[in-house]
Amino acid sequence: MLPSLFLAHGSPMLAIENTEYTQFLQSLGKQIQPKAIVIFTAHWESDVMTISSVDGEYDTIYDFYGFPDELYQIKYRAKGSPELASRIQQLMSDQGIKTQTNDQRGLDHGSWTLLHRMYPEANIPVVQISVHPFLSPEVQFKIGEALRGLGNEDILIIGSGVTVHNLRRANFNATSIESWAVEFDDWLIDKVESKDYESLFNYRSIAPYAVDAVPRPEHFVPFFIALGSADENHEAKVIYRSYDFGNLSYLCYQF
């Protein structure tokens, strides 16, 4: 049985830099060998959950600007799986979740930068799914719940986002980690480990520095989706944690 993962995609530079985090991703990819990947990306928003049903090879989307030319030369040539997309759509429909499919959109950097590091050969089918950032955390959790059990079939579910993601407060010259970012993640870890889902669902009003950490929810909701998709008897654990630019979190979870 495969776990569900929440992975931080941070800066697009992780696709070409050699850092402790990219080395972690490479190691993680060697440890977990799925037969297919389902990835919810913070960089694809829609009012209706949209499931990629690309038949063939994905285009690589460069949804960023101002980065080195080397980054724009990467092509992540993963293939889609219309069959798995159809199955996911049915699983969500069974739980009353409205969805639609898209057979044209490529992989955005919330997906391919991570996968490029974990599975550089791009030989594992990928189904990319959008997020609706303004649904409640409870509903995000239920979206994940609809896919619970896919891990038993060696299908890897990844929520790609960031816990503390406030680019307006990023300090590109930082030499230390800002305490408020650490405090938010510490609170999150405590509630996950105690399975205090009620508090997690109400993080906006009770977590320390929640508005600073999550000024807009699109990067945080993949966390709830990944959490919901995990087996009920899962043991949640932090598998990586670091910070960039003073407060950009690279907290990663295995559920």
Disulfide bonds with the S-S distance in Angstrom:
none
